[in-house]
Amino acid sequence: FKHYVGDKFADDTKLREMMIDRIYDTYIDEEDLRICDDIIGQIANSLDKRAYSSREFIIEMGKFLDENDKYKESRKDSIVYKCYKKGIPIFVPAFSDCSAGFGLVHHQYHNPEKHVSIDSAKDFLEITKLKIAEKESGIIMIGGGVPKNFVQDIVVATEILEKDAPMHKYAVQITVADERDGALSGSTLKEACSWGKVDVVNEQMVFAEATIAMPLIVGYGYHKQSWKGRAARDLNAVLDNVSIEA
């Protein structure tokens, strides 16, 4: 499936008639999205009917791609597939708010008694367990909204669980939002320190457009080569085996 460069001044009524969805100046084929919805429903139908964290469900999405040769070529560019193979956890705390949520709605509608559901509290507990197990952490946030609050709040959650874990040691946020409107996306990392989320010693707000700033940051990190010799880690395995006593 592809995204297409379009026109922000297009007639949206005509786009709707042609089943073309617009995101500013980018077009998406609605029929492609419906195929994705159907696949999500297929995955949900194949699983044990219980509550899953978004991480657990996304692992099943990666497994689906891995086991279906039909997607052998297209999965090469899939972040979900690559993370599945390398044991990198993906959390989507507002899973039902993304397009994949439609597939789960369809699944639950046709399976009202027993069905798969996404447990956002389980998401929160799992990533908090990871913080407790690993202690030291750093965060890079692109934009704001639910993911930003989610990853910062795990430090507060460790305190509520009466566990010892320090604030995030490093924090970078890339945003074009303004803090003065009081919204989450523009709230500063210094502000987060007052909540006990982020250490102000190594925090940096980057007021820039993310598609410009992020490639520069990633390029710098890659070419610095400090990652060479660092052992790969299967954090999904860590999460599946970590236990914390109440």
trRosetta pair geometry for C-beta under 8 A, 3 or more apart (Angstrom, degrees):
i j d omega theta_ij theta_ji phi_ij phi_ji
1 29 7.2 -136 -151 47 97 109
1 32 4.3 121 -129 -168 121 134
1 35 7.6 -177 -71 64 128 127
1 36 7.5 -36 -25 -52 163 113
2 29 7.9 54 61 1 70 111
2 32 7.9 -135 34 -101 50 168
3 26 5.3 -5 177 -175 117 113
3 27 7.0 147 -170 71 63 48
3 28 5.8 -34 -115 -84 75 81
4 26 7.0 140 71 -163 44 60
4 27 4.3 -28 67 62 100 102
4 28 7.6 175 21 -73 83 33
5 25 6.6 5 -162 140 67 96
5 26 6.7 -43 -108 -107 39 62
5 27 7.6 -7 78 15 9 92
6 10 6.1 -41 161 -26 113 142
6 20 7.8 140 -100 160 150 130
6 22 6.3 -107 83 -122 154 96
6 25 5.4 -168 71 -179 70 55
6 26 6.1 135 20 -129 99 9
6 27 4.0 98 -46 -33 133 105
7 10 4.5 117 79 -49 96 92
7 25 6.3 -2 -123 -138 12 87
8 22 7.8 135 -119 177 48 127
8 24 5.5 -26 -102 177 109 61
8 25 4.4 -55 -48 -74 88 85
10 14 7.3 -112 165 64 94 107
10 15 5.8 76 127 -50 127 122
10 22 6.6 -168 59 -95 126 148
11 14 4.2 55 95 13 111 112
11 15 6.8 170 92 -15 58 83
12 15 5.2 -48 -144 35 41 117
12 16 6.3 48 154 -24 67 99
12 22 6.4 -102 -114 23 92 140
13 16 5.7 -51 -154 31 31 113
13 17 6.8 33 148 -20 62 103
14 17 5.5 -50 -151 33 37 114
14 18 6.5 22 154 -7 67 108
15 18 5.9 -67 -151 47 32 102
15 20 4.3 -92 -164 74 85 101
15 21 7.5 129 152 -87 116 14
15 22 5.6 7 161 -33 166 113
15 27 7.5 -136 -144 -123 122 108
16 19 7.4 31 -175 -78 34 33
16 20 7.6 -95 -62 51 22 65
19 29 7.0 40 120 -167 94 62
19 30 3.9 -109 177 41 90 126
19 31 6.0 62 134 -33 140 85
20 27 5.1 -19 -177 -160 111 113
20 28 7.3 144 -165 68 60 41
20 29 6.6 -37 -110 -104 66 46
20 30 6.7 -116 -76 -17 17 94
21 27 7.0 135 73 -160 49 56
21 28 4.5 -25 65 64 103 96
21 29 7.8 -38 20 47 87 3
21 30 5.4 116 -28 -74 100 83
21 33 7.0 29 2 -16 144 146
22 25 7.9 -6 -166 -105 98 14
22 26 7.1 136 -159 75 55 48
22 27 5.9 -27 -99 -99 65 66
22 28 7.9 -170 -75 21 21 76
23 26 4.6 -21 68 66 92 103
23 27 7.9 -173 25 -76 72 20
23 28 6.9 42 -5 -11 106 111
28 32 6.7 -114 175 61 84 122
28 33 6.4 65 142 -45 120 113
29 32 4.2 84 79 -3 101 108
29 33 7.3 -177 96 -7 57 81
30 33 5.5 -53 -155 35 41 113
30 34 6.5 45 147 -24 69 101
31 34 5.4 -47 -149 31 38 115
31 35 6.8 44 150 -22 63 97
32 35 5.7 -50 -157 29 35 113
32 36 6.8 36 146 -17 64 102
33 36 5.5 -51 -154 34 39 114
33 37 6.5 44 147 -23 67 101
33 99 5.5 -98 -155 -163 109 140
33 102 8.0 62 154 38 100 147
34 37 5.4 -46 -149 32 36 116
34 38 6.5 40 151 -22 64 102
35 38 5.7 -53 -152 33 33 113
35 39 6.6 32 151 -19 65 104
36 39 5.8 -54 -150 35 33 111
36 40 6.5 36 152 -20 65 103
36 99 6.3 41 98 126 134 122
36 100 6.8 -84 148 -93 108 69
36 103 7.2 -105 128 -46 63 127
37 40 5.8 -55 -153 34 31 112
37 41 6.5 33 149 -18 64 106
37 99 6.9 -99 -70 161 88 87
37 100 7.4 179 -102 -131 56 35
37 102 4.4 -41 -124 94 122 112
37 103 4.3 -175 -165 -65 55 83
37 106 6.7 93 162 -2 105 138
38 41 5.6 -55 -154 36 33 115
38 42 6.5 38 148 -23 65 102
38 103 6.7 -123 -32 -112 10 104
38 106 8.0 -35 -100 76 48 163
39 42 5.4 -48 -149 32 36 115
39 43 6.5 38 152 -19 66 101
39 64 7.3 135 175 144 104 150
39 103 7.0 -53 68 -115 49 150
40 43 5.8 -52 -151 34 32 112
40 44 6.4 32 151 -17 65 106
40 61 7.6 -14 -108 -100 74 110
40 100 4.9 154 -95 -160 151 81
40 102 7.5 106 61 73 140 66
40 103 2.7 118 82 82 114 163
40 104 6.4 -67 144 -40 119 69
40 107 7.7 -108 123 -28 81 124
41 44 5.7 -55 -146 38 32 111
41 45 6.2 34 155 -22 66 106
41 103 4.2 -132 -41 -165 72 87
41 104 7.5 -160 -88 -66 63 28
41 106 4.9 -40 -95 86 132 120
41 107 4.8 -177 -135 -60 75 93
42 45 5.7 -55 -148 34 29 113
42 46 6.5 25 155 -20 63 109
42 64 7.8 116 100 -139 106 141
43 46 5.9 -63 -154 34 30 110
43 47 6.8 27 154 -26 64 110
43 57 7.7 103 129 -169 127 84
43 60 5.6 129 -178 131 117 112
43 61 6.1 -2 -128 -89 168 63
43 64 5.3 -69 -98 -61 111 149
43 103 7.7 44 39 145 97 140
44 47 6.0 -61 -152 27 33 112
44 57 7.9 4 -89 -142 81 114
44 103 6.7 160 -4 138 127 98
44 104 5.9 145 -76 -108 155 67
44 107 4.0 -22 100 -117 143 166
44 115 7.3 16 165 -172 116 85
44 116 4.3 -138 -154 41 93 140
45 107 6.1 -142 -56 -128 75 107
45 111 7.6 168 -109 -37 75 143
47 50 8.0 -103 138 34 104 79
47 52 7.4 -18 153 -49 155 140
47 57 8.0 -61 -55 -118 170 77
47 60 6.2 -16 -80 -136 128 160
47 116 5.4 60 74 -82 124 131
49 111 7.0 -137 -116 155 131 137
49 114 3.9 72 130 160 160 95
49 115 5.5 -24 -146 -66 107 6
49 116 6.1 -107 -127 -54 55 57
50 116 7.1 3 52 -115 40 59
50 117 7.8 -95 135 34 29 81
51 116 8.0 130 -103 -164 26 50
51 117 5.0 -32 -108 73 72 97
51 118 7.5 99 -160 -148 73 6
51 119 4.1 58 171 -43 118 122
51 122 6.5 151 136 -19 111 146
52 56 4.2 -132 -167 83 99 120
52 57 4.5 114 116 -52 139 91
52 60 7.8 -41 -154 -2 161 132
52 116 6.2 -5 2 -164 117 97
52 117 7.2 163 24 79 71 43
52 118 6.1 -40 74 -107 80 54
52 119 6.7 167 71 13 25 91
52 122 7.5 -151 149 86 23 151
53 56 4.7 100 52 2 78 99
53 57 7.2 -150 90 -2 43 85
53 91 7.5 -46 161 -120 109 88
53 118 7.4 48 -166 -158 20 72
53 119 6.0 -58 -84 65 52 89
53 122 4.2 -128 -79 116 89 108
53 123 4.8 143 -154 -75 97 60
53 126 5.2 25 -119 -12 167 146
54 57 5.7 -58 -148 41 36 109
54 58 6.0 35 155 -20 70 108
54 90 7.5 -89 127 112 98 75
54 91 5.6 97 75 -153 116 52
54 92 4.3 -143 173 50 150 76
54 93 6.7 -128 6 -74 147 29
54 95 4.6 -175 -107 -59 119 130
54 118 5.5 41 -76 -155 74 119
54 120 7.6 29 -26 -101 108 60
54 123 5.3 22 16 -92 97 123
55 58 5.9 -58 -144 38 27 107
55 59 6.6 35 152 -24 62 102
55 89 4.9 -8 -139 -160 125 101
55 90 6.3 158 -116 68 68 49
55 91 5.4 -27 -61 -85 96 70
55 123 6.7 141 -9 -119 95 77
55 126 6.0 -129 24 113 143 159
55 236 7.5 -180 170 -117 115 90
55 239 7.2 -42 133 121 155 165
56 59 5.7 -49 -155 28 32 116
56 60 7.0 31 148 -16 62 102
57 60 5.5 -52 -159 33 39 113
57 61 6.7 45 143 -22 66 99
57 95 7.3 64 65 -142 144 159
57 116 7.3 115 -107 172 116 128
57 118 6.2 -57 -10 -98 151 97
58 61 5.1 -41 -150 29 43 118
58 62 6.6 46 149 -18 65 98
58 80 6.0 -127 -173 -138 95 104
58 83 7.8 -6 139 91 118 130
58 84 7.8 -145 137 -73 77 96
58 90 4.7 -93 120 73 160 112
58 92 6.9 121 -56 1 132 111
59 62 5.7 -53 -154 36 34 112
59 63 6.3 38 147 -21 66 105
59 84 6.1 132 -140 -118 56 93
59 236 6.5 120 -97 -142 127 141
60 63 5.3 -48 -143 36 36 116
60 64 6.4 46 152 -26 64 100
61 64 5.6 -48 -152 28 31 116
61 65 6.8 29 151 -14 62 102
61 80 5.2 -49 111 174 117 142
61 84 7.6 -144 84 -65 68 134
62 65 5.8 -54 -153 36 35 110
62 66 6.2 34 150 -21 67 109
62 78 7.9 165 -115 127 74 125
62 80 5.1 -149 -76 151 84 83
62 81 5.3 153 -138 -107 81 39
62 83 6.6 -115 -88 76 144 77
62 84 2.4 167 164 -63 150 148
62 85 7.2 -144 179 -28 125 62
63 66 5.5 -56 -145 37 33 114
63 67 6.1 17 161 -10 68 112
63 84 6.4 -156 -46 -163 54 141
64 67 6.3 -66 -142 42 24 100
64 68 6.2 3 165 -5 63 119
65 68 6.4 -72 -139 44 24 99
65 71 5.1 -88 -146 99 76 145
65 75 4.4 140 175 -114 118 131
65 78 6.0 -115 -154 79 166 167
65 80 6.8 124 -3 100 146 106
65 81 4.5 -90 102 -91 148 109
65 84 7.3 147 53 34 112 154
66 75 7.5 163 -73 180 45 161
66 81 6.7 153 -60 -142 78 92
66 84 6.4 -130 -38 116 124 138
66 85 7.2 150 -93 -73 124 90
68 71 5.2 53 95 15 102 101
69 72 5.0 2 -163 -45 60 115
71 74 5.1 -73 -157 59 74 102
71 75 4.6 79 139 -39 100 106
71 78 7.9 23 163 -28 122 145
72 75 6.5 -54 -138 27 14 109
73 76 6.3 -43 -176 1 38 114
74 77 6.7 -65 -175 38 50 98
74 78 7.0 61 134 -42 72 108
75 78 4.6 -44 -152 11 55 129
75 81 4.3 119 -175 -80 98 169
76 81 7.8 -60 -70 88 14 145
78 81 3.7 70 86 10 119 110
78 82 6.4 172 92 -11 63 82
79 82 5.8 -55 -144 39 32 109
79 83 6.1 28 159 -16 67 109
79 90 7.7 108 132 -91 102 144
80 83 6.1 -60 -147 40 25 107
80 84 6.3 30 153 -24 62 108
80 90 6.8 -77 -114 14 69 162
81 84 5.6 -54 -149 32 30 115
81 85 6.5 26 156 -17 64 106
82 85 6.0 -57 -151 36 30 109
82 86 6.3 3 159 3 65 115
82 88 7.7 -2 117 34 76 127
83 86 6.1 -71 -140 52 29 96
83 87 7.8 -103 172 66 58 13
83 88 3.9 -92 -147 69 85 103
83 89 7.5 -133 172 6 120 3
83 90 5.4 75 123 -38 163 111
84 87 7.9 31 -179 -65 24 31
86 232 6.8 -100 -160 -171 99 127
86 234 7.4 -155 158 -103 48 71
87 233 7.3 -116 96 125 123 47
87 234 3.1 -25 133 -142 169 78
87 235 6.0 145 138 34 91 53
87 236 4.3 -130 -160 26 74 102
87 237 5.7 -21 -152 -9 137 93
88 235 6.2 45 -124 40 42 110
88 236 7.1 -15 29 -30 9 99
89 126 7.8 -160 -164 140 152 124
89 127 7.8 -177 119 -92 144 84
89 130 7.5 -127 36 -77 155 153
89 235 5.3 -92 -5 105 100 109
89 236 5.3 149 -67 -80 82 74
89 239 6.1 66 -70 -11 143 150
91 123 5.4 118 -153 -160 111 107
91 126 7.5 177 -95 82 121 118
91 127 5.8 -19 -59 -60 160 129
91 147 7.9 141 97 -124 96 90
91 150 7.1 -161 122 143 131 141
92 95 4.5 95 104 -84 109 78
92 98 6.5 -51 180 -1 137 139
92 100 8.0 56 108 52 165 134
92 123 8.0 -103 63 -122 39 145
93 120 5.6 75 -163 -145 74 101
93 123 5.3 169 -104 123 75 154
93 124 7.3 66 -121 -62 117 80
93 146 5.2 -152 83 153 115 117
93 147 6.5 163 25 -88 112 56
93 150 4.5 -164 -21 -98 158 152
94 97 4.0 -14 153 23 107 127
94 98 7.1 116 107 -26 82 85
94 120 7.7 32 -82 -110 41 130
94 145 7.9 -65 2 152 147 113
94 146 4.6 107 -27 54 122 171
94 147 8.0 -93 10 -46 102 73
95 98 6.3 -61 -162 26 38 105
95 100 6.6 -60 -176 83 84 112
95 101 6.0 140 134 -80 65 93
95 104 7.6 56 130 -2 111 154
95 118 4.6 -96 59 169 143 171
95 120 7.7 -160 12 -82 97 90
96 101 3.8 102 -151 -131 43 132
96 104 6.7 -93 -105 68 83 134
96 105 7.7 99 -146 -54 98 95
96 118 6.6 -169 -43 51 91 132
97 101 6.3 98 4 -26 16 152
97 146 7.8 135 37 0 152 153
98 101 5.7 130 61 -15 55 98
99 102 6.2 -33 -177 7 55 110
100 103 5.8 -43 -172 26 56 114
100 104 7.2 50 139 -13 73 102
101 104 5.6 -57 -156 38 46 110
101 105 6.3 51 148 -25 73 101
102 105 5.4 -49 -149 32 37 115
102 106 6.5 38 152 -19 66 102
103 106 5.8 -52 -151 35 32 112
103 107 6.4 35 149 -20 64 106
104 107 5.3 -50 -145 36 36 116
104 108 6.2 31 158 -16 68 105
104 116 6.8 -102 -135 94 96 100
104 117 7.6 104 -176 -120 123 44
104 118 6.8 -28 -140 -15 166 108
105 108 6.1 -58 -145 40 27 105
105 109 6.2 32 155 -25 63 109
106 109 5.8 -54 -147 32 28 115
106 110 6.6 7 161 -2 62 110
107 110 6.5 -74 -154 46 24 96
107 111 6.0 -22 164 24 66 117
107 115 6.0 139 133 -158 92 115
107 116 6.2 -15 130 45 144 100
108 111 6.2 -77 -130 62 28 82
108 112 7.0 71 167 -97 65 47
108 115 4.6 119 -112 144 67 164
108 116 7.6 -111 -70 62 84 60
108 117 7.1 63 -91 -85 126 83
109 112 7.2 -1 -163 -68 24 84
111 114 6.1 -65 168 78 105 55
111 115 4.1 136 101 -84 111 99
112 115 7.2 -10 -103 -26 10 126
118 123 7.9 24 171 -41 91 118
119 122 3.7 57 101 6 116 116
119 123 6.9 177 101 -15 63 78
120 123 5.1 -40 -155 26 43 122
120 124 6.6 45 148 -20 66 100
121 124 5.5 -50 -152 34 37 114
121 125 6.4 37 150 -18 67 104
122 125 5.6 -52 -144 38 34 111
122 126 6.2 37 155 -23 66 105
123 126 6.0 -60 -151 34 25 109
123 127 6.5 9 162 -6 64 108
123 150 7.6 -32 130 -158 119 128
124 127 6.5 -62 -147 41 26 99
124 128 6.2 27 154 -20 62 113
124 150 7.1 -120 -99 -150 82 88
124 153 7.6 -35 -143 98 108 117
124 154 7.4 -170 -164 -93 69 81
124 157 6.5 -177 166 -100 100 157
125 128 5.6 -60 -147 39 29 114
125 129 6.3 36 153 -24 65 103
125 157 7.9 -151 -100 174 45 142
126 129 5.6 -52 -152 30 31 113
126 130 6.8 33 149 -20 63 101
126 239 5.7 40 -170 -159 101 124
127 130 5.3 -43 -152 30 40 117
127 131 6.8 46 148 -20 63 99
127 150 7.4 58 63 157 159 96
127 151 7.2 -89 161 -111 147 62
127 154 5.3 -98 118 -93 97 140
128 131 5.6 -50 -153 33 37 114
128 132 6.5 37 149 -19 66 104
128 154 4.6 -165 -93 -149 67 92
128 157 4.3 -84 -111 108 135 135
128 158 6.0 -178 -165 -63 96 72
128 161 6.9 123 154 -7 134 144
129 132 5.6 -53 -148 37 34 112
129 133 6.2 31 155 -18 67 108
129 239 6.6 106 92 -134 119 76
129 242 5.1 145 159 105 114 130
129 244 5.9 -148 -124 -12 90 122
130 133 5.8 -56 -144 39 30 109
130 134 5.9 3 165 2 67 117
130 154 7.9 -26 62 -171 88 153
130 235 6.8 42 -134 -174 127 111
130 238 6.8 83 -121 112 86 118
130 239 5.8 -28 -74 -87 101 96
130 242 7.2 160 -85 26 48 163
131 134 6.4 -69 -133 50 22 93
131 135 7.6 89 172 -84 55 13
131 137 5.9 -49 -123 -29 84 149
131 154 4.7 151 -22 141 151 124
131 155 6.9 -136 -176 -80 154 54
131 157 7.8 110 51 70 143 106
131 158 5.8 -109 107 -57 123 128
131 165 5.2 75 143 -176 97 158
132 135 7.7 17 -174 -68 22 54
132 158 5.7 165 -76 -119 89 111
132 161 7.6 -58 -77 87 139 141
132 163 4.9 -18 -121 146 119 152
132 165 5.4 -98 -100 -59 52 132
132 242 7.7 139 78 170 100 135
132 244 5.7 17 111 -88 156 141
133 238 6.3 160 119 170 153 112
133 242 4.6 -72 -72 -126 144 141
133 244 7.9 -118 -59 -63 84 104
134 137 6.4 86 102 -67 118 94
134 238 7.6 43 -59 164 103 152
135 165 5.9 -152 -125 -132 53 78
135 166 6.6 48 -178 19 80 94
136 166 7.0 8 -96 53 57 120
136 169 5.6 -1 -157 -13 87 136
137 168 5.2 -66 94 -121 94 75
137 169 6.6 146 66 13 41 87
138 168 6.1 111 -117 -177 31 95
138 169 5.7 -57 -76 66 82 84
138 170 3.3 1 -127 60 115 104
138 171 6.7 -153 -160 -64 68 45
138 202 7.9 -54 -119 113 110 126
139 151 5.3 139 -129 137 138 129
139 152 7.0 -123 47 -76 173 69
139 168 5.2 -30 0 -156 106 151
139 170 7.2 175 27 95 49 69
139 171 5.1 8 59 -117 91 77
139 172 7.4 -162 101 35 57 60
139 198 7.7 -91 40 -102 120 108
140 171 7.9 173 -81 -156 38 43
140 172 4.8 -4 -118 64 75 103
140 173 7.8 169 -163 -83 45 38
140 174 7.7 20 180 -6 87 100
140 217 7.8 159 -145 135 140 149
141 144 7.0 51 157 -94 124 50
141 147 7.2 165 -136 112 94 100
141 148 4.9 69 -153 -110 140 91
141 151 7.1 -172 -85 59 105 135
141 171 7.6 6 0 -169 106 86
141 172 7.1 -178 27 94 67 54
141 173 4.4 -12 67 -112 107 81
141 174 7.1 -171 94 26 58 65
141 175 7.7 -3 112 -49 100 104
142 173 8.0 -179 -77 -155 21 56
142 174 5.2 -8 -118 60 62 109
142 175 8.0 157 -169 -70 34 65
142 210 4.8 79 -159 -136 105 141
142 214 6.2 5 -103 -77 126 134
143 147 8.0 64 82 57 98 116
143 148 7.2 -129 104 -46 63 120
143 174 7.3 -12 -30 87 44 77
143 175 6.0 111 -120 -106 27 83
143 177 7.8 83 -153 -16 58 117
143 185 6.1 -42 176 -139 67 109
143 210 6.5 -44 -43 -48 83 147
144 148 4.5 -39 -149 -4 55 153
144 173 7.6 39 -80 -163 82 125
144 175 6.0 40 -38 -111 100 132
144 177 6.1 -33 -5 12 137 153
144 183 7.4 113 106 132 154 96
144 184 5.1 164 164 115 124 84
144 185 2.8 -173 39 -112 145 62
144 186 7.0 -67 -43 -24 159 39
144 187 7.5 116 -133 29 137 83
145 148 6.0 110 55 13 42 103
145 149 7.6 -95 130 2 30 98
145 184 6.4 123 -84 89 22 126
145 185 6.1 16 -37 -75 64 96
146 149 6.1 -66 -150 41 32 104
146 150 5.8 37 158 -28 69 114
147 150 5.4 -57 -142 36 30 119
147 151 6.3 18 168 -12 67 107
148 151 6.7 -65 -150 37 22 98
148 152 6.4 11 158 -9 61 115
148 173 7.3 50 -130 -121 121 120
148 184 6.3 155 78 152 128 110
148 185 7.1 142 12 -105 157 51
149 152 6.0 -68 -147 44 29 106
149 153 5.7 26 162 -25 69 116
149 184 5.9 -46 -53 -156 111 142
150 153 6.2 -62 -143 32 19 108
150 154 7.6 33 156 -37 54 92
151 154 6.5 -33 -163 0 35 112
152 155 6.8 -47 174 17 51 107
152 156 8.0 37 131 -3 71 104
152 168 7.1 -78 -123 -10 64 138
152 192 5.6 -92 -157 -149 141 131
152 195 7.6 60 148 87 117 133
152 197 4.2 27 179 -172 97 140
152 198 6.6 -46 -136 -43 105 100
153 156 5.1 -50 -161 39 63 113
153 157 6.0 69 140 -27 79 100
153 197 6.8 -39 -79 -110 34 120
154 157 5.1 -49 -146 34 40 119
154 158 6.7 48 153 -26 66 94
155 158 6.0 -46 -157 25 33 111
155 159 7.2 32 146 -15 60 101
155 165 6.6 -140 -132 105 65 107
155 166 7.8 -40 -135 122 112 33
155 167 5.3 45 -150 -121 153 55
155 168 6.3 -103 -55 -26 134 79
155 196 6.1 -157 124 127 117 82
155 197 4.9 150 49 -130 132 51
155 198 7.8 -176 5 -51 159 44
156 159 5.7 -54 -160 33 39 113
156 160 6.5 39 146 -20 69 104
156 195 6.5 -45 -69 156 126 99
156 196 6.0 113 -86 81 79 108
156 197 6.4 -32 -34 -82 96 84
157 160 5.5 -52 -148 35 37 113
157 161 6.3 28 154 -10 68 107
158 161 5.8 -60 -147 45 32 106
158 163 4.7 -87 -168 72 83 101
158 164 7.5 -52 158 84 118 5
158 165 4.0 -56 173 36 167 122
159 162 7.3 30 179 -80 35 33
159 163 7.7 -101 -72 51 21 62
159 196 6.8 21 -30 124 151 149
161 244 7.3 34 160 131 140 144
163 244 6.6 -30 -90 -163 143 139
166 169 6.8 44 110 -63 125 85
166 199 7.4 3 158 -49 106 124
167 193 7.5 44 -163 -125 160 68
167 196 6.2 -137 -88 176 111 57
167 197 6.2 93 -144 131 100 18
167 198 5.7 146 170 -127 116 8
167 199 4.6 143 91 -45 121 79
168 171 5.2 81 112 -62 127 105
168 197 6.6 2 10 154 106 66
168 198 5.0 -28 57 -111 106 67
168 199 6.6 -145 82 10 52 82
169 199 5.7 -3 -129 32 36 135
169 201 7.9 -37 -167 65 64 110
169 202 6.1 17 152 53 67 131
170 202 4.6 -53 -106 120 68 124
170 203 7.5 164 -163 -83 40 51
171 189 5.0 161 110 -141 130 137
171 192 7.4 -125 158 74 170 147
171 198 4.5 -24 -14 -142 158 127
171 199 7.6 155 -2 50 110 63
171 202 7.1 123 22 105 64 74
171 203 4.4 -3 65 -118 100 88
171 204 7.4 173 96 28 61 57
172 203 7.5 -179 -75 -157 42 52
172 204 5.1 -5 -113 65 79 95
172 206 6.4 22 -176 -9 94 115
172 217 7.5 151 145 -144 158 153
173 189 6.0 177 2 -52 120 107
173 204 7.7 -174 29 94 61 54
173 205 5.6 -17 64 -120 98 63
173 206 6.7 -173 91 29 46 77
174 206 4.6 -25 -103 77 68 114
174 208 6.0 -52 -155 63 94 87
174 210 4.9 112 123 -104 128 83
174 213 5.0 180 -136 89 131 141
174 214 6.2 -120 16 -63 173 86
174 217 7.8 -125 -63 -12 134 148
175 185 5.9 164 -147 166 133 84
175 186 6.4 -180 139 -100 142 52
175 205 7.3 -50 37 -162 103 90
175 206 7.4 121 20 76 58 64
175 207 6.6 -36 78 -113 67 56
175 210 7.9 17 -84 -60 31 100
176 207 6.7 94 -112 -167 43 71
176 208 7.2 -71 -76 108 81 11
176 209 6.0 21 -61 -85 127 60
177 181 7.7 -96 -178 40 95 117
177 183 6.5 -100 -174 82 135 115
177 185 3.9 127 -29 116 168 103
177 186 3.4 -126 128 -68 102 87
178 181 5.8 84 83 -4 94 97
178 186 4.9 -7 81 -137 23 152
179 182 7.9 58 169 -68 53 27
179 186 4.3 -158 -76 141 41 101
179 187 5.9 97 -128 -104 91 31
179 188 5.5 -16 -91 -32 144 91
179 191 7.4 163 -146 -25 130 144
180 186 7.3 -55 20 129 47 147
181 186 6.3 86 43 36 91 147
183 186 5.6 71 70 22 86 98
183 187 7.4 -133 100 -31 42 86
184 187 5.6 -43 -150 3 38 118
187 191 5.0 -103 -180 75 93 146
187 192 7.0 108 132 -53 110 84
188 191 4.6 109 62 0 77 101
188 192 7.3 -132 107 -5 50 84
188 205 5.7 -52 -137 -67 86 142
189 192 5.1 -43 -152 28 44 119
189 193 7.1 60 147 -30 63 90
189 198 5.1 -80 -171 104 91 160
189 200 7.2 147 124 -110 94 69
189 203 4.0 -163 123 179 142 134
189 204 7.4 21 27 37 152 18
189 205 5.9 -163 6 -59 103 88
190 193 5.6 -38 -163 13 39 117
190 194 7.9 44 144 -20 59 92
190 200 5.7 52 -115 -116 71 117
190 203 6.9 171 -61 91 60 144
191 194 6.0 -46 -170 19 44 113
191 195 7.7 32 141 -8 65 102
192 195 5.7 -59 -163 38 47 110
192 197 4.3 -74 172 66 98 121
192 198 4.3 48 104 16 120 115
192 203 7.9 179 57 -132 116 153
193 196 7.5 48 -176 -74 38 20
193 197 7.0 -106 -83 52 26 71
193 198 5.4 -77 -71 75 68 77
193 199 7.0 76 -113 -127 103 16
193 200 4.7 -10 -78 -49 153 102
193 203 7.6 -122 -54 -13 111 158
198 203 5.5 76 153 -90 125 134
199 202 6.4 30 95 35 104 80
199 203 7.0 179 90 -38 53 104
200 203 5.4 -62 -136 18 43 124
206 213 5.5 137 146 -167 135 153
206 217 7.9 -78 -71 -62 173 134
208 212 5.9 -109 163 78 111 109
208 213 4.0 113 97 -54 132 129
209 212 4.8 65 77 14 93 110
209 213 6.7 157 76 -7 44 96
210 213 5.8 -65 -130 48 32 100
210 214 5.2 26 178 -21 74 116
211 214 6.7 -33 -109 34 22 107
211 215 7.3 22 179 -11 48 108
212 215 7.3 -78 -171 35 20 100
212 216 7.1 9 151 -10 59 116
213 216 5.9 -69 -158 39 35 111
213 217 6.2 29 155 -19 73 109
214 217 5.6 -55 -145 37 35 110
214 218 6.1 30 159 -15 69 108
215 218 5.7 -55 -139 42 31 109
215 219 5.9 36 159 -23 66 109
216 219 5.7 -53 -143 37 26 113
216 220 6.4 29 156 -20 61 105
217 220 5.9 -55 -151 34 28 111
217 221 6.4 25 154 -15 63 108
218 221 5.7 -58 -148 39 31 110
218 222 6.1 31 155 -21 67 108
219 222 5.8 -55 -143 36 29 110
219 223 6.2 12 165 -6 65 112
220 223 6.4 -66 -142 45 24 99
220 224 6.2 33 157 -30 62 108
221 224 5.8 -52 -148 26 27 116
221 226 7.8 -74 -164 38 68 100
221 227 7.4 60 158 -29 89 119
222 225 7.5 27 159 -68 40 54
222 227 7.6 -34 -123 20 46 132
225 228 4.9 2 177 -11 88 118
226 230 7.9 48 134 -36 62 124
227 230 5.2 -75 -165 21 55 128
233 238 7.2 14 165 -32 107 128
234 237 4.0 42 115 11 114 117
234 238 6.9 159 100 -17 64 81
235 238 4.9 -41 -147 31 47 120
235 239 6.4 48 153 -19 69 100
236 239 5.8 -55 -151 38 32 110
236 240 6.3 31 152 -19 65 108
237 240 5.6 -55 -143 37 32 111
237 241 6.3 9 162 -2 65 115
238 241 6.4 -81 -152 47 23 96
238 242 5.8 28 160 -37 68 111
239 242 6.0 -44 -128 20 28 112
